[in-house]
Amino acid sequence: MALTKEVSADKIEVVTAKDDSNNDVTVVQVRTATKVLEDGDVISSSYHRHVINSGDDYSAEPTNVQAVCSAVFS
């Protein structure tokens, strides 16, 4: 019985919303999936979502998230 844990940014969404001044603001939403596997079969999973705004430091994000942020915020 081998237990492993996988963490990945499995969903990246670009969303445009309104700020407090009713201006359009584009943000990147990232869903992180954490899966626990036993011999390759998922026995548990959970999700966490966070938002990256223009001007935020996203250098610690996975490369696929960094690429989307670079494209959206440049």
CHARMM internal coordinates of N, CA and C (Angstrom, degrees):
IC EDIT
DIST 1 N 1 CA 1.4463
DIST 1 CA 1 C 1.5263
ANGL 1 N 1 CA 1 C 108.41
DIST 1 C 2 N 1.3173
ANGL 1 CA 1 C 2 N 116.38
DIHE 1 N 1 CA 1 C 2 N 112.10
DIST 2 N 2 CA 1.4651
ANGL 1 C 2 N 2 CA 121.46
DIHE 1 CA 1 C 2 N 2 CA 178.76
DIST 2 CA 2 C 1.5219
ANGL 2 N 2 CA 2 C 109.07
DIHE 1 C 2 N 2 CA 2 C -112.72
DIST 2 C 3 N 1.3376
ANGL 2 CA 2 C 3 N 115.84
DIHE 2 N 2 CA 2 C 3 N 122.39
DIST 3 N 3 CA 1.4582
ANGL 2 C 3 N 3 CA 121.19
DIHE 2 CA 2 C 3 N 3 CA 176.41
DIST 3 CA 3 C 1.5161
ANGL 3 N 3 CA 3 C 109.16
DIHE 2 C 3 N 3 CA 3 C -99.72
DIST 3 C 4 N 1.3174
ANGL 3 CA 3 C 4 N 116.11
DIHE 3 N 3 CA 3 C 4 N 133.94
DIST 4 N 4 CA 1.4567
ANGL 3 C 4 N 4 CA 121.37
DIHE 3 CA 3 C 4 N 4 CA 175.97
DIST 4 CA 4 C 1.5255
ANGL 4 N 4 CA 4 C 109.00
DIHE 3 C 4 N 4 CA 4 C -133.84
DIST 4 C 5 N 1.3179
ANGL 4 CA 4 C 5 N 114.63
DIHE 4 N 4 CA 4 C 5 N 157.92
DIST 5 N 5 CA 1.4633
ANGL 4 C 5 N 5 CA 120.80
DIHE 4 CA 4 C 5 N 5 CA 179.63
DIST 5 CA 5 C 1.5151
ANGL 5 N 5 CA 5 C 107.98
DIHE 4 C 5 N 5 CA 5 C -125.05
DIST 5 C 6 N 1.3296
ANGL 5 CA 5 C 6 N 117.02
DIHE 5 N 5 CA 5 C 6 N 130.95
DIST 6 N 6 CA 1.4586
ANGL 5 C 6 N 6 CA 122.82
DIHE 5 CA 5 C 6 N 6 CA 177.69
DIST 6 CA 6 C 1.5274
ANGL 6 N 6 CA 6 C 109.28
DIHE 5 C 6 N 6 CA 6 C -119.43
DIST 6 C 7 N 1.3234
ANGL 6 CA 6 C 7 N 116.09
DIHE 6 N 6 CA 6 C 7 N 130.83
DIST 7 N 7 CA 1.4614
ANGL 6 C 7 N 7 CA 121.74
DIHE 6 CA 6 C 7 N 7 CA 176.43
DIST 7 CA 7 C 1.5239
ANGL 7 N 7 CA 7 C 107.31
DIHE 6 C 7 N 7 CA 7 C -123.51
DIST 7 C 8 N 1.3331
ANGL 7 CA 7 C 8 N 116.54
DIHE 7 N 7 CA 7 C 8 N 126.27
DIST 8 N 8 CA 1.4658
ANGL 7 C 8 N 8 CA 119.38
DIHE 7 CA 7 C 8 N 8 CA -179.21
DIST 8 CA 8 C 1.5215
ANGL 8 N 8 CA 8 C 110.48
DIHE 7 C 8 N 8 CA 8 C -148.92
DIST 8 C 9 N 1.3254
ANGL 8 CA 8 C 9 N 114.95
DIHE 8 N 8 CA 8 C 9 N 150.68
DIST 9 N 9 CA 1.4656
ANGL 8 C 9 N 9 CA 121.16
DIHE 8 CA 8 C 9 N 9 CA 172.24
DIST 9 CA 9 C 1.5195
ANGL 9 N 9 CA 9 C 105.61
DIHE 8 C 9 N 9 CA 9 C -83.21
DIST 9 C 10 N 1.3287
ANGL 9 CA 9 C 10 N 116.50
DIHE 9 N 9 CA 9 C 10 N 96.23
DIST 10 N 10 CA 1.4639
ANGL 9 C 10 N 10 CA 119.99
DIHE 9 CA 9 C 10 N 10 CA -170.68
DIST 10 CA 10 C 1.5255
ANGL 10 N 10 CA 10 C 113.87
DIHE 9 C 10 N 10 CA 10 C -94.75
DIST 10 C 11 N 1.3389
ANGL 10 CA 10 C 11 N 117.80
DIHE 10 N 10 CA 10 C 11 N -8.71
DIST 11 N 11 CA 1.4606
ANGL 10 C 11 N 11 CA 119.78
DIHE 10 CA 10 C 11 N 11 CA 177.21
DIST 11 CA 11 C 1.5188
ANGL 11 N 11 CA 11 C 108.39
DIHE 10 C 11 N 11 CA 11 C -145.39
DIST 11 C 12 N 1.3419
ANGL 11 CA 11 C 12 N 115.83
DIHE 11 N 11 CA 11 C 12 N 127.68
DIST 12 N 12 CA 1.4613
ANGL 11 C 12 N 12 CA 122.09
DIHE 11 CA 11 C 12 N 12 CA 178.59
DIST 12 CA 12 C 1.5273
ANGL 12 N 12 CA 12 C 106.69
DIHE 11 C 12 N 12 CA 12 C -126.82
DIST 12 C 13 N 1.3335
ANGL 12 CA 12 C 13 N 115.63
DIHE 12 N 12 CA 12 C 13 N 122.67
DIST 13 N 13 CA 1.4624
ANGL 12 C 13 N 13 CA 120.24
DIHE 12 CA 12 C 13 N 13 CA -177.54
DIST 13 CA 13 C 1.5268
ANGL 13 N 13 CA 13 C 110.15
DIHE 12 C 13 N 13 CA 13 C -124.67
DIST 13 C 14 N 1.3197
ANGL 13 CA 13 C 14 N 115.83
DIHE 13 N 13 CA 13 C 14 N 138.15
DIST 14 N 14 CA 1.4610
ANGL 13 C 14 N 14 CA 121.87
DIHE 13 CA 13 C 14 N 14 CA 173.36
DIST 14 CA 14 C 1.5246
ANGL 14 N 14 CA 14 C 106.47
DIHE 13 C 14 N 14 CA 14 C -101.77
DIST 14 C 15 N 1.3321
ANGL 14 CA 14 C 15 N 115.61
DIHE 14 N 14 CA 14 C 15 N 122.61
DIST 15 N 15 CA 1.4592
ANGL 14 C 15 N 15 CA 121.03
DIHE 14 CA 14 C 15 N 15 CA -173.77
DIST 15 CA 15 C 1.5206
ANGL 15 N 15 CA 15 C 109.47
DIHE 14 C 15 N 15 CA 15 C -127.81
DIST 15 C 16 N 1.3212
ANGL 15 CA 15 C 16 N 116.51
DIHE 15 N 15 CA 15 C 16 N 137.00
DIST 16 N 16 CA 1.4625
ANGL 15 C 16 N 16 CA 122.08
DIHE 15 CA 15 C 16 N 16 CA 173.83
DIST 16 CA 16 C 1.5191
ANGL 16 N 16 CA 16 C 108.01
DIHE 15 C 16 N 16 CA 16 C -107.63
DIST 16 C 17 N 1.3305
ANGL 16 CA 16 C 17 N 115.38
DIHE 16 N 16 CA 16 C 17 N 129.00
DIST 17 N 17 CA 1.4596
ANGL 16 C 17 N 17 CA 121.91
DIHE 16 CA 16 C 17 N 17 CA -179.90
DIST 17 CA 17 C 1.5178
ANGL 17 N 17 CA 17 C 108.85
DIHE 16 C 17 N 17 CA 17 C -135.45
DIST 17 C 18 N 1.3105
ANGL 17 CA 17 C 18 N 115.95
DIHE 17 N 17 CA 17 C 18 N -177.15
DIST 18 N 18 CA 1.4704
ANGL 17 C 18 N 18 CA 122.11
DIHE 17 CA 17 C 18 N 18 CA 177.89
DIST 18 CA 18 C 1.5280
ANGL 18 N 18 CA 18 C 109.11
DIHE 17 C 18 N 18 CA 18 C -105.69
DIST 18 C 19 N 1.3393
ANGL 18 CA 18 C 19 N 116.34
DIHE 18 N 18 CA 18 C 19 N 139.30
DIST 19 N 19 CA 1.4611
ANGL 18 C 19 N 19 CA 119.91
DIHE 18 CA 18 C 19 N 19 CA 174.37
DIST 19 CA 19 C 1.5285
ANGL 19 N 19 CA 19 C 109.29
DIHE 18 C 19 N 19 CA 19 C -88.86
DIST 19 C 20 N 1.3229
ANGL 19 CA 19 C 20 N 116.49
DIHE 19 N 19 CA 19 C 20 N -173.21
DIST 20 N 20 CA 1.4698
ANGL 19 C 20 N 20 CA 120.94
DIHE 19 CA 19 C 20 N 20 CA -177.83
DIST 20 CA 20 C 1.5205
ANGL 20 N 20 CA 20 C 113.16
DIHE 19 C 20 N 20 CA 20 C -62.27
DIST 20 C 21 N 1.3333
ANGL 20 CA 20 C 21 N 116.74
DIHE 20 N 20 CA 20 C 21 N -25.82
DIST 21 N 21 CA 1.4758
ANGL 20 C 21 N 21 CA 121.15
DIHE 20 CA 20 C 21 N 21 CA 179.63
DIST 21 CA 21 C 1.5254
ANGL 21 N 21 CA 21 C 112.54
DIHE 20 C 21 N 21 CA 21 C -93.85
DIST 21 C 22 N 1.3440
ANGL 21 CA 21 C 22 N 116.09
DIHE 21 N 21 CA 21 C 22 N 10.97
DIST 22 N 22 CA 1.4686
ANGL 21 C 22 N 22 CA 123.15
DIHE 21 CA 21 C 22 N 22 CA 179.47
DIST 22 CA 22 C 1.5279
ANGL 22 N 22 CA 22 C 113.01
DIHE 21 C 22 N 22 CA 22 C 67.71
DIST 22 C 23 N 1.3343
ANGL 22 CA 22 C 23 N 117.18
DIHE 22 N 22 CA 22 C 23 N 24.89
DIST 23 N 23 CA 1.4639
ANGL 22 C 23 N 23 CA 122.07
DIHE 22 CA 22 C 23 N 23 CA 174.33
DIST 23 CA 23 C 1.5272
ANGL 23 N 23 CA 23 C 108.98
DIHE 22 C 23 N 23 CA 23 C -91.92
DIST 23 C 24 N 1.3419
ANGL 23 CA 23 C 24 N 116.55
DIHE 23 N 23 CA 23 C 24 N 148.91
DIST 24 N 24 CA 1.4606
ANGL 23 C 24 N 24 CA 120.40
DIHE 23 CA 23 C 24 N 24 CA 174.90
DIST 24 CA 24 C 1.5196
ANGL 24 N 24 CA 24 C 110.05
DIHE 23 C 24 N 24 CA 24 C -69.68
DIST 24 C 25 N 1.3323
ANGL 24 CA 24 C 25 N 115.84
DIHE 24 N 24 CA 24 C 25 N 133.59
DIST 25 N 25 CA 1.4604
ANGL 24 C 25 N 25 CA 122.47
DIHE 24 CA 24 C 25 N 25 CA 178.48
DIST 25 CA 25 C 1.5238
ANGL 25 N 25 CA 25 C 107.50
DIHE 24 C 25 N 25 CA 25 C -131.43
DIST 25 C 26 N 1.3178
ANGL 25 CA 25 C 26 N 116.81
DIHE 25 N 25 CA 25 C 26 N 130.24
DIST 26 N 26 CA 1.4606
ANGL 25 C 26 N 26 CA 121.25
DIHE 25 CA 25 C 26 N 26 CA 177.90
DIST 26 CA 26 C 1.5193
ANGL 26 N 26 CA 26 C 109.16
DIHE 25 C 26 N 26 CA 26 C -101.93
DIST 26 C 27 N 1.3335
ANGL 26 CA 26 C 27 N 116.16
DIHE 26 N 26 CA 26 C 27 N 131.20
DIST 27 N 27 CA 1.4612
ANGL 26 C 27 N 27 CA 122.35
DIHE 26 CA 26 C 27 N 27 CA 179.21
DIST 27 CA 27 C 1.5282
ANGL 27 N 27 CA 27 C 108.62
DIHE 26 C 27 N 27 CA 27 C -129.96
DIST 27 C 28 N 1.3180
ANGL 27 CA 27 C 28 N 115.43
DIHE 27 N 27 CA 27 C 28 N 161.86
DIST 28 N 28 CA 1.4643
ANGL 27 C 28 N 28 CA 121.83
DIHE 27 CA 27 C 28 N 28 CA 175.57
DIST 28 CA 28 C 1.5259
ANGL 28 N 28 CA 28 C 107.50
DIHE 27 C 28 N 28 CA 28 C -112.34
DIST 28 C 29 N 1.3267
ANGL 28 CA 28 C 29 N 116.07
DIHE 28 N 28 CA 28 C 29 N 122.57
DIST 29 N 29 CA 1.4639
ANGL 28 C 29 N 29 CA 121.20
DIHE 28 CA 28 C 29 N 29 CA 176.37
DIST 29 CA 29 C 1.5250
ANGL 29 N 29 CA 29 C 108.44
DIHE 28 C 29 N 29 CA 29 C -100.64
DIST 29 C 30 N 1.3317
ANGL 29 CA 29 C 30 N 115.80
DIHE 29 N 29 CA 29 C 30 N 133.38
DIST 30 N 30 CA 1.4592
ANGL 29 C 30 N 30 CA 121.03
DIHE 29 CA 29 C 30 N 30 CA -178.15
DIST 30 CA 30 C 1.5220
ANGL 30 N 30 CA 30 C 108.96
DIHE 29 C 30 N 30 CA 30 C -122.23
DIST 30 C 31 N 1.3358
ANGL 30 CA 30 C 31 N 116.35
DIHE 30 N 30 CA 30 C 31 N 126.47
DIST 31 N 31 CA 1.4609
ANGL 30 C 31 N 31 CA 120.74
DIHE 30 CA 30 C 31 N 31 CA 173.01
DIST 31 CA 31 C 1.5258
ANGL 31 N 31 CA 31 C 107.98
DIHE 30 C 31 N 31 CA 31 C -102.43
DIST 31 C 32 N 1.3109
ANGL 31 CA 31 C 32 N 115.83
DIHE 31 N 31 CA 31 C 32 N 127.28
DIST 32 N 32 CA 1.4639
ANGL 31 C 32 N 32 CA 121.89
DIHE 31 CA 31 C 32 N 32 CA 178.26
DIST 32 CA 32 C 1.5264
ANGL 32 N 32 CA 32 C 108.23
DIHE 31 C 32 N 32 CA 32 C -106.83
DIST 32 C 33 N 1.3182
ANGL 32 CA 32 C 33 N 116.09
DIHE 32 N 32 CA 32 C 33 N 125.58
DIST 33 N 33 CA 1.4604
ANGL 32 C 33 N 33 CA 121.76
DIHE 32 CA 32 C 33 N 33 CA 178.51
DIST 33 CA 33 C 1.5284
ANGL 33 N 33 CA 33 C 108.96
DIHE 32 C 33 N 33 CA 33 C -102.69
DIST 33 C 34 N 1.3145
ANGL 33 CA 33 C 34 N 115.46
DIHE 33 N 33 CA 33 C 34 N 132.38
DIST 34 N 34 CA 1.4651
ANGL 33 C 34 N 34 CA 121.63
DIHE 33 CA 33 C 34 N 34 CA 174.29
DIST 34 CA 34 C 1.5181
ANGL 34 N 34 CA 34 C 106.88
DIHE 33 C 34 N 34 CA 34 C -116.10
DIST 34 C 35 N 1.3267
ANGL 34 CA 34 C 35 N 116.12
DIHE 34 N 34 CA 34 C 35 N 121.14
DIST 35 N 35 CA 1.4640
ANGL 34 C 35 N 35 CA 121.12
DIHE 34 CA 34 C 35 N 35 CA -178.39
DIST 35 CA 35 C 1.5132
ANGL 35 N 35 CA 35 C 110.03
DIHE 34 C 35 N 35 CA 35 C -122.74
DIST 35 C 36 N 1.3186
ANGL 35 CA 35 C 36 N 115.58
DIHE 35 N 35 CA 35 C 36 N 137.13
DIST 36 N 36 CA 1.4662
ANGL 35 C 36 N 36 CA 122.18
DIHE 35 CA 35 C 36 N 36 CA 173.21
DIST 36 CA 36 C 1.5223
ANGL 36 N 36 CA 36 C 106.31
DIHE 35 C 36 N 36 CA 36 C -106.65
DIST 36 C 37 N 1.3318
ANGL 36 CA 36 C 37 N 115.08
DIHE 36 N 36 CA 36 C 37 N 125.93
DIST 37 N 37 CA 1.4580
ANGL 36 C 37 N 37 CA 120.51
DIHE 36 CA 36 C 37 N 37 CA -177.46
DIST 37 CA 37 C 1.5257
ANGL 37 N 37 CA 37 C 110.68
DIHE 36 C 37 N 37 CA 37 C -117.03
DIST 37 C 38 N 1.3152
ANGL 37 CA 37 C 38 N 114.63
DIHE 37 N 37 CA 37 C 38 N 141.86
DIST 38 N 38 CA 1.4601
ANGL 37 C 38 N 38 CA 121.27
DIHE 37 CA 37 C 38 N 38 CA 173.55
DIST 38 CA 38 C 1.5224
ANGL 38 N 38 CA 38 C 107.02
DIHE 37 C 38 N 38 CA 38 C -118.18
DIST 38 C 39 N 1.3211
ANGL 38 CA 38 C 39 N 115.75
DIHE 38 N 38 CA 38 C 39 N 112.94
DIST 39 N 39 CA 1.4652
ANGL 38 C 39 N 39 CA 122.03
DIHE 38 CA 38 C 39 N 39 CA -177.52
DIST 39 CA 39 C 1.5319
ANGL 39 N 39 CA 39 C 111.69
DIHE 38 C 39 N 39 CA 39 C 52.70
DIST 39 C 40 N 1.3457
ANGL 39 CA 39 C 40 N 116.34
DIHE 39 N 39 CA 39 C 40 N 39.16
DIST 40 N 40 CA 1.4514
ANGL 39 C 40 N 40 CA 121.71
DIHE 39 CA 39 C 40 N 40 CA 176.11
DIST 40 CA 40 C 1.5169
ANGL 40 N 40 CA 40 C 115.18
DIHE 39 C 40 N 40 CA 40 C 89.56
DIST 40 C 41 N 1.3312
ANGL 40 CA 40 C 41 N 118.40
DIHE 40 N 40 CA 40 C 41 N -9.53
DIST 41 N 41 CA 1.4610
ANGL 40 C 41 N 41 CA 121.74
DIHE 40 CA 40 C 41 N 41 CA 179.29
DIST 41 CA 41 C 1.5250
ANGL 41 N 41 CA 41 C 110.16
DIHE 40 C 41 N 41 CA 41 C -99.89
DIST 41 C 42 N 1.3278
ANGL 41 CA 41 C 42 N 116.80
DIHE 41 N 41 CA 41 C 42 N 134.12
DIST 42 N 42 CA 1.4590
ANGL 41 C 42 N 42 CA 121.56
DIHE 41 CA 41 C 42 N 42 CA 179.80
DIST 42 CA 42 C 1.5266
ANGL 42 N 42 CA 42 C 108.94
DIHE 41 C 42 N 42 CA 42 C -70.17
DIST 42 C 43 N 1.3381
ANGL 42 CA 42 C 43 N 116.05
DIHE 42 N 42 CA 42 C 43 N 123.14
DIST 43 N 43 CA 1.4639
ANGL 42 C 43 N 43 CA 119.82
DIHE 42 CA 42 C 43 N 43 CA 177.50
DIST 43 CA 43 C 1.5329
ANGL 43 N 43 CA 43 C 111.28
DIHE 42 C 43 N 43 CA 43 C -111.46
DIST 43 C 44 N 1.3352
ANGL 43 CA 43 C 44 N 116.48
DIHE 43 N 43 CA 43 C 44 N -12.67
DIST 44 N 44 CA 1.4614
ANGL 43 C 44 N 44 CA 120.67
DIHE 43 CA 43 C 44 N 44 CA 177.76
DIST 44 CA 44 C 1.5217
ANGL 44 N 44 CA 44 C 108.61
DIHE 43 C 44 N 44 CA 44 C -159.52
DIST 44 C 45 N 1.3383
ANGL 44 CA 44 C 45 N 115.75
DIHE 44 N 44 CA 44 C 45 N 146.29
DIST 45 N 45 CA 1.4616
ANGL 44 C 45 N 45 CA 119.47
DIHE 44 CA 44 C 45 N 45 CA 175.64
DIST 45 CA 45 C 1.5232
ANGL 45 N 45 CA 45 C 109.14
DIHE 44 C 45 N 45 CA 45 C -150.34
DIST 45 C 46 N 1.3308
ANGL 45 CA 45 C 46 N 115.10
DIHE 45 N 45 CA 45 C 46 N 150.50
DIST 46 N 46 CA 1.4597
ANGL 45 C 46 N 46 CA 121.12
DIHE 45 CA 45 C 46 N 46 CA 175.71
DIST 46 CA 46 C 1.5187
ANGL 46 N 46 CA 46 C 108.21
DIHE 45 C 46 N 46 CA 46 C -146.99
DIST 46 C 47 N 1.3249
ANGL 46 CA 46 C 47 N 115.37
DIHE 46 N 46 CA 46 C 47 N 161.39
DIST 47 N 47 CA 1.4572
ANGL 46 C 47 N 47 CA 120.87
DIHE 46 CA 46 C 47 N 47 CA -175.97
DIST 47 CA 47 C 1.5246
ANGL 47 N 47 CA 47 C 109.96
DIHE 46 C 47 N 47 CA 47 C -131.34
DIST 47 C 48 N 1.3208
ANGL 47 CA 47 C 48 N 114.67
DIHE 47 N 47 CA 47 C 48 N 148.41
DIST 48 N 48 CA 1.4584
ANGL 47 C 48 N 48 CA 122.33
DIHE 47 CA 47 C 48 N 48 CA 175.71
DIST 48 CA 48 C 1.5215
ANGL 48 N 48 CA 48 C 106.80
DIHE 47 C 48 N 48 CA 48 C -137.51
DIST 48 C 49 N 1.3166
ANGL 48 CA 48 C 49 N 116.81
DIHE 48 N 48 CA 48 C 49 N 139.56
DIST 49 N 49 CA 1.4547
ANGL 48 C 49 N 49 CA 120.84
DIHE 48 CA 48 C 49 N 49 CA -179.74
DIST 49 CA 49 C 1.5242
ANGL 49 N 49 CA 49 C 108.75
DIHE 48 C 49 N 49 CA 49 C -122.72
DIST 49 C 50 N 1.3404
ANGL 49 CA 49 C 50 N 116.03
DIHE 49 N 49 CA 49 C 50 N 138.93
DIST 50 N 50 CA 1.4615
ANGL 49 C 50 N 50 CA 120.68
DIHE 49 CA 49 C 50 N 50 CA 173.44
DIST 50 CA 50 C 1.5212
ANGL 50 N 50 CA 50 C 109.59
DIHE 49 C 50 N 50 CA 50 C -139.82
DIST 50 C 51 N 1.3230
ANGL 50 CA 50 C 51 N 115.10
DIHE 50 N 50 CA 50 C 51 N 161.07
DIST 51 N 51 CA 1.4599
ANGL 50 C 51 N 51 CA 122.01
DIHE 50 CA 50 C 51 N 51 CA -174.85
DIST 51 CA 51 C 1.5213
ANGL 51 N 51 CA 51 C 109.04
DIHE 50 C 51 N 51 CA 51 C -115.57
DIST 51 C 52 N 1.3325
ANGL 51 CA 51 C 52 N 115.79
DIHE 51 N 51 CA 51 C 52 N 137.67
DIST 52 N 52 CA 1.4609
ANGL 51 C 52 N 52 CA 122.10
DIHE 51 CA 51 C 52 N 52 CA 175.15
DIST 52 CA 52 C 1.5268
ANGL 52 N 52 CA 52 C 107.28
DIHE 51 C 52 N 52 CA 52 C -113.38
DIST 52 C 53 N 1.3177
ANGL 52 CA 52 C 53 N 115.66
DIHE 52 N 52 CA 52 C 53 N 123.27
DIST 53 N 53 CA 1.4645
ANGL 52 C 53 N 53 CA 122.29
DIHE 52 CA 52 C 53 N 53 CA 179.84
DIST 53 CA 53 C 1.5200
ANGL 53 N 53 CA 53 C 109.66
DIHE 52 C 53 N 53 CA 53 C -98.84
DIST 53 C 54 N 1.3271
ANGL 53 CA 53 C 54 N 116.01
DIHE 53 N 53 CA 53 C 54 N 159.86
DIST 54 N 54 CA 1.4570
ANGL 53 C 54 N 54 CA 120.77
DIHE 53 CA 53 C 54 N 54 CA 173.80
DIST 54 CA 54 C 1.5277
ANGL 54 N 54 CA 54 C 108.57
DIHE 53 C 54 N 54 CA 54 C -58.01
DIST 54 C 55 N 1.3172
ANGL 54 CA 54 C 55 N 116.95
DIHE 54 N 54 CA 54 C 55 N 132.83
DIST 55 N 55 CA 1.4601
ANGL 54 C 55 N 55 CA 121.63
DIHE 54 CA 54 C 55 N 55 CA -178.84
DIST 55 CA 55 C 1.5161
ANGL 55 N 55 CA 55 C 113.78
DIHE 54 C 55 N 55 CA 55 C 95.01
DIST 55 C 56 N 1.3402
ANGL 55 CA 55 C 56 N 118.18
DIHE 55 N 55 CA 55 C 56 N -14.33
DIST 56 N 56 CA 1.4621
ANGL 55 C 56 N 56 CA 120.89
DIHE 55 CA 55 C 56 N 56 CA 176.81
DIST 56 CA 56 C 1.5270
ANGL 56 N 56 CA 56 C 110.30
DIHE 55 C 56 N 56 CA 56 C -72.37
DIST 56 C 57 N 1.3188
ANGL 56 CA 56 C 57 N 116.18
DIHE 56 N 56 CA 56 C 57 N 152.64
DIST 57 N 57 CA 1.4668
ANGL 56 C 57 N 57 CA 121.49
DIHE 56 CA 56 C 57 N 57 CA 175.30
DIST 57 CA 57 C 1.5324
ANGL 57 N 57 CA 57 C 107.77
DIHE 56 C 57 N 57 CA 57 C -83.95
DIST 57 C 58 N 1.3092
ANGL 57 CA 57 C 58 N 117.27
DIHE 57 N 57 CA 57 C 58 N 114.11
DIST 58 N 58 CA 1.4645
ANGL 57 C 58 N 58 CA 121.37
DIHE 57 CA 57 C 58 N 58 CA -179.86
DIST 58 CA 58 C 1.5298
ANGL 58 N 58 CA 58 C 111.78
DIHE 57 C 58 N 58 CA 58 C -113.16
DIST 58 C 59 N 1.3210
ANGL 58 CA 58 C 59 N 117.28
DIHE 58 N 58 CA 58 C 59 N 20.21
DIST 59 N 59 CA 1.4667
ANGL 58 C 59 N 59 CA 121.43
DIHE 58 CA 58 C 59 N 59 CA -176.70
DIST 59 CA 59 C 1.5377
ANGL 59 N 59 CA 59 C 112.97
DIHE 58 C 59 N 59 CA 59 C -67.24
DIST 59 C 60 N 1.3161
ANGL 59 CA 59 C 60 N 118.35
DIHE 59 N 59 CA 59 C 60 N -20.56
DIST 60 N 60 CA 1.4650
ANGL 59 C 60 N 60 CA 121.03
DIHE 59 CA 59 C 60 N 60 CA 179.24
DIST 60 CA 60 C 1.5300
ANGL 60 N 60 CA 60 C 112.42
DIHE 59 C 60 N 60 CA 60 C -88.96
DIST 60 C 61 N 1.3138
ANGL 60 CA 60 C 61 N 116.89
DIHE 60 N 60 CA 60 C 61 N -2.89
DIST 61 N 61 CA 1.4657
ANGL 60 C 61 N 61 CA 121.45
DIHE 60 CA 60 C 61 N 61 CA -179.82
DIST 61 CA 61 C 1.5279
ANGL 61 N 61 CA 61 C 110.11
DIHE 60 C 61 N 61 CA 61 C -76.51
DIST 61 C 62 N 1.3481
ANGL 61 CA 61 C 62 N 117.47
DIHE 61 N 61 CA 61 C 62 N 158.97
DIST 62 N 62 CA 1.4720
ANGL 61 C 62 N 62 CA 120.40
DIHE 61 CA 61 C 62 N 62 CA 174.74
DIST 62 CA 62 C 1.5294
ANGL 62 N 62 CA 62 C 110.76
DIHE 61 C 62 N 62 CA 62 C -59.44
DIST 62 C 63 N 1.3171
ANGL 62 CA 62 C 63 N 116.80
DIHE 62 N 62 CA 62 C 63 N 158.99
DIST 63 N 63 CA 1.4645
ANGL 62 C 63 N 63 CA 121.29
DIHE 62 CA 62 C 63 N 63 CA -174.21
DIST 63 CA 63 C 1.5318
ANGL 63 N 63 CA 63 C 112.84
DIHE 62 C 63 N 63 CA 63 C -60.96
DIST 63 C 64 N 1.3318
ANGL 63 CA 63 C 64 N 117.85
DIHE 63 N 63 CA 63 C 64 N -34.54
DIST 64 N 64 CA 1.4717
ANGL 63 C 64 N 64 CA 118.94
DIHE 63 CA 63 C 64 N 64 CA 179.48
DIST 64 CA 64 C 1.5348
ANGL 64 N 64 CA 64 C 110.73
DIHE 63 C 64 N 64 CA 64 C -67.52
DIST 64 C 65 N 1.3255
ANGL 64 CA 64 C 65 N 117.65
DIHE 64 N 64 CA 64 C 65 N -35.81
DIST 65 N 65 CA 1.4679
ANGL 64 C 65 N 65 CA 120.88
DIHE 64 CA 64 C 65 N 65 CA 176.86
DIST 65 CA 65 C 1.5230
ANGL 65 N 65 CA 65 C 110.24
DIHE 64 C 65 N 65 CA 65 C -70.22
DIST 65 C 66 N 1.3256
ANGL 65 CA 65 C 66 N 116.50
DIHE 65 N 65 CA 65 C 66 N -41.89
DIST 66 N 66 CA 1.4794
ANGL 65 C 66 N 66 CA 120.55
DIHE 65 CA 65 C 66 N 66 CA 177.75
DIST 66 CA 66 C 1.5275
ANGL 66 N 66 CA 66 C 111.07
DIHE 65 C 66 N 66 CA 66 C -58.98
DIST 66 C 67 N 1.3234
ANGL 66 CA 66 C 67 N 116.80
DIHE 66 N 66 CA 66 C 67 N -40.56
DIST 67 N 67 CA 1.4647
ANGL 66 C 67 N 67 CA 120.43
DIHE 66 CA 66 C 67 N 67 CA -178.56
DIST 67 CA 67 C 1.5346
ANGL 67 N 67 CA 67 C 110.82
DIHE 66 C 67 N 67 CA 67 C -64.96
DIST 67 C 68 N 1.3341
ANGL 67 CA 67 C 68 N 116.55
DIHE 67 N 67 CA 67 C 68 N -42.19
DIST 68 N 68 CA 1.4658
ANGL 67 C 68 N 68 CA 119.68
DIHE 67 CA 67 C 68 N 68 CA 178.46
DIST 68 CA 68 C 1.5302
ANGL 68 N 68 CA 68 C 109.84
DIHE 67 C 68 N 68 CA 68 C -65.62
DIST 68 C 69 N 1.3266
ANGL 68 CA 68 C 69 N 117.72
DIHE 68 N 68 CA 68 C 69 N -44.99
DIST 69 N 69 CA 1.4695
ANGL 68 C 69 N 69 CA 120.83
DIHE 68 CA 68 C 69 N 69 CA 179.56
DIST 69 CA 69 C 1.5173
ANGL 69 N 69 CA 69 C 111.10
DIHE 68 C 69 N 69 CA 69 C -61.36
DIST 69 C 70 N 1.3157
ANGL 69 CA 69 C 70 N 117.59
DIHE 69 N 69 CA 69 C 70 N -41.31
DIST 70 N 70 CA 1.4662
ANGL 69 C 70 N 70 CA 120.62
DIHE 69 CA 69 C 70 N 70 CA 178.78
DIST 70 CA 70 C 1.5264
ANGL 70 N 70 CA 70 C 111.07
DIHE 69 C 70 N 70 CA 70 C -61.81
DIST 70 C 71 N 1.3239
ANGL 70 CA 70 C 71 N 116.53
DIHE 70 N 70 CA 70 C 71 N -41.17
DIST 71 N 71 CA 1.4607
ANGL 70 C 71 N 71 CA 120.35
DIHE 70 CA 70 C 71 N 71 CA 179.84
DIST 71 CA 71 C 1.5278
ANGL 71 N 71 CA 71 C 111.73
DIHE 70 C 71 N 71 CA 71 C -69.23
DIST 71 C 72 N 1.3076
ANGL 71 CA 71 C 72 N 117.51
DIHE 71 N 71 CA 71 C 72 N -39.25
DIST 72 N 72 CA 1.4641
ANGL 71 C 72 N 72 CA 121.64
DIHE 71 CA 71 C 72 N 72 CA -175.96
DIST 72 CA 72 C 1.5266
ANGL 72 N 72 CA 72 C 111.68
DIHE 71 C 72 N 72 CA 72 C -76.58
DIST 72 C 73 N 1.3340
ANGL 72 CA 72 C 73 N 117.53
DIHE 72 N 72 CA 72 C 73 N -41.29
DIST 73 N 73 CA 1.4464
ANGL 72 C 73 N 73 CA 121.16
DIHE 72 CA 72 C 73 N 73 CA -171.39
DIST 73 CA 73 C 1.5218
ANGL 73 N 73 CA 73 C 113.98
DIHE 72 C 73 N 73 CA 73 C -95.33
DIST 73 C 74 N 1.3379
ANGL 73 CA 73 C 74 N 119.07
DIHE 73 N 73 CA 73 C 74 N 5.29
DIST 74 N 74 CA 1.4757
ANGL 73 C 74 N 74 CA 119.00
DIHE 73 CA 73 C 74 N 74 CA 179.30
DIST 74 CA 74 C 1.5056
ANGL 74 N 74 CA 74 C 111.22
DIHE 73 C 74 N 74 CA 74 C -102.01
END
COOR INIT
IC SEED 1 N 1 CA 1 C
IC BUILD
